[in-house]
Amino acid sequence: MKRVTGIGGIFFKSQNAEQLREWYRAHLGIEADGSNGYMFEWRESEAPDQIGGTVWSVFKGDTKYFEPSNSSFMINYRVEDLHAVLAQLRAEGVTVDEKVDDSEYGKFGWIMDPDGNRIELWEPPKN
């Protein structure tokens, strides 16, 4: 079973999120769209007609989205079959959040690494 297939997003917190987004815009050209961040687009190597994306986003410093982690960042990894990956990780003793979100943006699940960092796993929607 294939597990992680790529990075779906990089998220981090800032006590001055708006100012930090502006710094990245001014100095690195990353045009964040408010709290939604920025989508770097790319092509699937095995299906070049399909556009993929990696999200970059700065969250407000008081966000609860990364909890229970105390870390200031979270990485979102793409997977092909979220439920199968989560089942395998549970069987391996990994801490897996019971919550799974299924929306128009795909399926989302969360795990914790041994250092207490929350990791988001994302199965993109089928086109």
HELIX and SHEET records of a PDB file:
HELIX    1   1 ALA A   17  LEU A   28  1                                  12    
HELIX    2   2 GLY A   34  ASN A   36  5                                   3    
HELIX    3   3 LEU A   82  ALA A   91  1                                  10    
SHEET    1   A 7 TYR A  38  GLU A  44  0                                        
SHEET    2   A 7 ALA A  47  LYS A  60 -1                                        
SHEET    3   A 7 VAL A   4  SER A  14  1                                        
SHEET    4   A 7 PHE A  73  VAL A  79 -1                                        
SHEET    5   A 7 ARG A 118  GLU A 123  1                                        
SHEET    6   A 7 GLY A 106  MET A 112 -1                                        
SHEET    7   A 7 THR A  95  SER A 103 -1                                        
END                                                                             
